[in-house]
Every structure is written in C-alpha cells, then in structure tokens.
Amino acid sequence: MRLITIENTTGNIEVVNVDHIVSISTETNNVVISLSNGAVVRTKFTDIDHATDYVLRASSHSFSGTI
C-alpha cells in the first residue's frame, strides 16, 4: 500500500492509496481521480498526463506524531 497526498480543488489535502485508483479523467477544467470505493478526488491538475506523472512519482505520505 502506497499513500500519496493530493490537493483537491478546494485546497484541502487528501491522502490516497494509489492501489485503489480506478481511473483518471477530465471534468470541465480539472482532472478527477476515481477510487475503488466510488469516491472521487477533484484535483487542481489541468491535464491527465501531469496527474498521472504525479501519481507515479509522488513521495509516499508519512504520518507524523506518535501512535
């Protein structure tokens, strides 16, 4: 399981498990990442190529603090 962070169109950060990405598509002027649970992340990306490149190259998310 590899978790990455993605900023959505409202500026909030979402943590996404890349193994659960079903599709990456465009909607109006933004790229939408669809997940296997039916959720979607509307990103600030403007084209599929940059979004896909980010998903492939992004550093894994690290949790901070103690458990």
MDTraj code that builds the backbone (N, CA, C; nanometers):
import mdtraj as md
import numpy as np

residues = "MET ARG LEU ILE THR ILE GLU ASN THR THR GLY ASN ILE GLU VAL VAL ASN VAL ASP HIS ILE VAL SER ILE SER THR GLU THR ASN ASN VAL VAL ILE SER LEU SER ASN GLY ALA VAL VAL ARG THR LYS PHE THR ASP ILE ASP HIS ALA THR ASP TYR VAL LEU ARG ALA SER SER HIS SER PHE SER GLY THR ILE".split()
xyz = np.array([
    [0.0857, -0.1173, 0.0000],
    [0.0000, 0.0000, 0.0000],
    [0.0902, 0.1236, 0.0000],
    [0.0684, 0.2100, -0.0979],
    [0.1432, 0.3360, -0.1050],
    [0.0440, 0.4499, -0.0990],
    [0.0607, 0.5356, 0.0009],
    [-0.0264, 0.6503, 0.0194],
    [0.0424, 0.7760, -0.0308],
    [-0.0336, 0.8592, -0.1050],
    [0.0187, 0.9874, -0.1507],
    [-0.0811, 1.0965, -0.1133],
    [-0.0339, 1.2190, -0.1091],
    [-0.1229, 1.3318, -0.0823],
    [-0.1535, 1.4041, -0.2126],
    [-0.2796, 1.4466, -0.2252],
    [-0.3242, 1.5207, -0.3429],
    [-0.4077, 1.6388, -0.2945],
    [-0.3815, 1.7568, -0.3507],
    [-0.4599, 1.8751, -0.3170],
    [-0.5827, 1.8798, -0.4076],
    [-0.7004, 1.8926, -0.3440],
    [-0.8228, 1.8986, -0.4244],
    [-0.8533, 2.0431, -0.4644],
    [-0.9614, 2.0629, -0.5386],
    [-0.9927, 2.1956, -0.5934],
    [-1.0263, 2.2983, -0.4868],
    [-1.0622, 2.2533, -0.3667],
    [-1.0919, 2.3480, -0.2591],
    [-0.9687, 2.3797, -0.1744],
    [-0.8549, 2.3186, -0.2092],
    [-0.7307, 2.3447, -0.1360],
    [-0.7051, 2.2488, -0.0220],
    [-0.7956, 2.1542, 0.0019],
    [-0.7752, 2.0547, 0.1073],
    [-0.6834, 1.9442, 0.0571],
    [-0.6070, 1.8880, 0.1497],
    [-0.5167, 1.7777, 0.1172],
    [-0.5883, 1.6461, 0.1459],
    [-0.5839, 1.5553, 0.0484],
    [-0.6422, 1.4225, 0.0651],
    [-0.5317, 1.3191, 0.0520],
    [-0.5399, 1.2146, 0.1349],
    [-0.4445, 1.1044, 0.1279],
    [-0.5114, 0.9922, 0.0493],
    [-0.4430, 0.9447, -0.0544],
    [-0.4997, 0.8453, -0.1445],
    [-0.4085, 0.7230, -0.1510],
    [-0.4688, 0.6049, -0.1439],
    [-0.3974, 0.4798, -0.1645],
    [-0.3929, 0.4566, -0.3155],
    [-0.2746, 0.4607, -0.3745],
    [-0.2642, 0.4513, -0.5198],
    [-0.3135, 0.3175, -0.5739],
    [-0.3157, 0.2134, -0.4912],
    [-0.3670, 0.0831, -0.5351],
    [-0.5175, 0.0861, -0.5594],
    [-0.5862, 0.1893, -0.5096],
    [-0.7312, 0.1987, -0.5233],
    [-0.7755, 0.3002, -0.6285],
    [-0.6812, 0.3517, -0.7064],
    [-0.7179, 0.4419, -0.8160],
    [-0.7730, 0.3577, -0.9311],
    [-0.8956, 0.3889, -0.9718],
    [-0.9623, 0.3158, -1.0785],
    [-0.9428, 0.3867, -1.2122],
    [-0.9559, 0.5194, -1.2113],
    [-0.9391, 0.5944, -1.3353],
    [-0.8984, 0.7375, -1.3056],
    [-0.8395, 0.7992, -1.4077],
    [-0.8044, 0.9408, -1.4039],
    [-0.8651, 1.0012, -1.5290],
    [-0.9537, 1.0999, -1.5109],
    [-1.0254, 1.1581, -1.6248],
    [-1.0375, 1.3090, -1.6088],
    [-1.0801, 1.3745, -1.7160],
    [-1.1014, 1.5187, -1.7085],
    [-1.2501, 1.5485, -1.6924],
    [-1.2771, 1.6550, -1.6184],
    [-1.4135, 1.7026, -1.5961],
    [-1.4068, 1.8544, -1.5958],
    [-1.4661, 1.9173, -1.6939],
    [-1.4588, 2.0615, -1.7131],
    [-1.3117, 2.1009, -1.7261],
    [-1.2573, 2.1761, -1.6295],
    [-1.1180, 2.2207, -1.6384],
    [-1.0259, 2.1505, -1.5404],
    [-1.0731, 2.0445, -1.4771],
    [-0.9934, 1.9758, -1.3764],
    [-0.9843, 1.8267, -1.4054],
    [-0.8869, 1.7640, -1.3415],
    [-0.8694, 1.6198, -1.3512],
    [-0.9330, 1.5559, -1.2292],
    [-1.0067, 1.4476, -1.2532],
    [-1.0759, 1.3767, -1.1465],
    [-1.0142, 1.2380, -1.1323],
    [-0.9805, 1.2014, -1.0082],
    [-0.9285, 1.0685, -0.9794],
    [-1.0398, 0.9897, -0.9116],
    [-1.0793, 0.8797, -0.9744],
    [-1.1849, 0.7945, -0.9198],
    [-1.1221, 0.6793, -0.8433],
    [-1.1813, 0.6488, -0.7263],
    [-1.1284, 0.5433, -0.6403],
    [-1.2215, 0.4228, -0.6382],
    [-1.1696, 0.3097, -0.5960],
    [-1.2453, 0.1848, -0.5992],
    [-1.3669, 0.1842, -0.5061],
    [-1.3705, 0.2729, -0.4071],
    [-1.4864, 0.2785, -0.3175],
    [-1.5951, 0.3732, -0.3695],
    [-1.5768, 0.4258, -0.4899],
    [-1.6745, 0.5158, -0.5500],
    [-1.6472, 0.6630, -0.5231],
    [-1.5531, 0.6926, -0.4356],
    [-1.5179, 0.8323, -0.4072],
    [-1.4399, 0.8904, -0.5245],
    [-1.4469, 1.0216, -0.5389],
    [-1.3691, 1.0903, -0.6409],
    [-1.2910, 1.2046, -0.5764],
    [-1.1750, 1.2319, -0.6318],
    [-1.0937, 1.3452, -0.5879],
    [-1.0834, 1.4394, -0.7069],
    [-1.1433, 1.5575, -0.6936],
    [-1.1329, 1.6604, -0.7975],
    [-1.0056, 1.7393, -0.7683],
    [-0.9080, 1.7232, -0.8548],
    [-0.7751, 1.7797, -0.8290],
    [-0.7579, 1.9154, -0.8967],
    [-0.6452, 1.9787, -0.8665],
    [-0.6098, 2.1046, -0.9315],
    [-0.5325, 2.0812, -1.0615],
    [-0.5059, 1.9561, -1.0945],
    [-0.4385, 1.9271, -1.2208],
    [-0.5289, 1.9679, -1.3359],
    [-0.4677, 2.0122, -1.4460],
    [-0.5456, 2.0545, -1.5625],
    [-0.5348, 1.9580, -1.6795],
    [-0.4436, 1.8582, -1.6688],
    [-0.4397, 1.7569, -1.7737],
    [-0.4022, 1.6210, -1.7148],
    [-0.4449, 1.5174, -1.7834],
    [-0.4273, 1.3806, -1.7352],
    [-0.2799, 1.3418, -1.7273],
    [-0.1999, 1.3866, -1.8228],
    [-0.0583, 1.3494, -1.8239],
    [0.0143, 1.3933, -1.6971],
    [-0.0082, 1.5179, -1.6545],
    [0.0580, 1.5673, -1.5328],
    [0.0064, 1.4951, -1.4088],
    [-0.1222, 1.4671, -1.4033],
    [-0.1789, 1.3952, -1.2888],
    [-0.1210, 1.2545, -1.2801],
    [-0.1144, 1.1864, -1.3934],
    [-0.0607, 1.0501, -1.3956],
    [0.0865, 1.0491, -1.3563],
    [0.1625, 1.1435, -1.4084],
    [0.3041, 1.1542, -1.3741],
    [0.3207, 1.1774, -1.2245],
    [0.2371, 1.2632, -1.1661],
    [0.2456, 1.2896, -1.0222],
    [0.2179, 1.1628, -0.9424],
    [0.1115, 1.0903, -0.9782],
    [0.0769, 0.9676, -0.9055],
    [0.1924, 0.8687, -0.9103],
    [0.2581, 0.8568, -1.0240],
    [0.3688, 0.7628, -1.0380],
    [0.4939, 0.8062, -0.9620],
    [0.5191, 0.9375, -0.9541],
    [0.6440, 0.9873, -0.8955],
    [0.6332, 1.0416, -0.7525],
    [0.5129, 1.0644, -0.7043],
    [0.4960, 1.1287, -0.5732],
    [0.5588, 1.0472, -0.4612],
    [0.6156, 1.1184, -0.3660],
    [0.6695, 1.0531, -0.2470],
    [0.5547, 0.9951, -0.1658],
    [0.5835, 0.8864, -0.0963],
    [0.4820, 0.8268, -0.0107],
    [0.4542, 0.9186, 0.1074],
    [0.3282, 0.9193, 0.1497],
    [0.2868, 1.0013, 0.2635],
    [0.3418, 0.9420, 0.3924],
    [0.3959, 1.0255, 0.4789],
    [0.4460, 0.9823, 0.6089],
    [0.3607, 1.0435, 0.7183],
    [0.3165, 0.9604, 0.8103],
    [0.2368, 1.0100, 0.9216],
    [0.3291, 1.0713, 1.0247],
    [0.2866, 1.1826, 1.0835],
    [0.3679, 1.2477, 1.1847],
    [0.3060, 1.2246, 1.3222],
    [0.3866, 1.2366, 1.4228],
    [0.3370, 1.2183, 1.5595],
    [0.3568, 1.0764, 1.6073],
    [0.2979, 1.0489, 1.7229],
    [0.3114, 0.9152, 1.7828],
    [0.1772, 0.8449, 1.7839],
    [0.1860, 0.7157, 1.7834],
    [0.0625, 0.6344, 1.7870],
    [0.0468, 0.5721, 1.9218],
])
top = md.Topology()
chain = top.add_chain()
for i, resn in enumerate(residues, 1):
    res = top.add_residue(resn, chain, resSeq=i)
    for name in ("N", "CA", "C"):
        top.add_atom(name, md.element.get_by_symbol(name[0]), res)
traj = md.Trajectory(xyz[None], top)
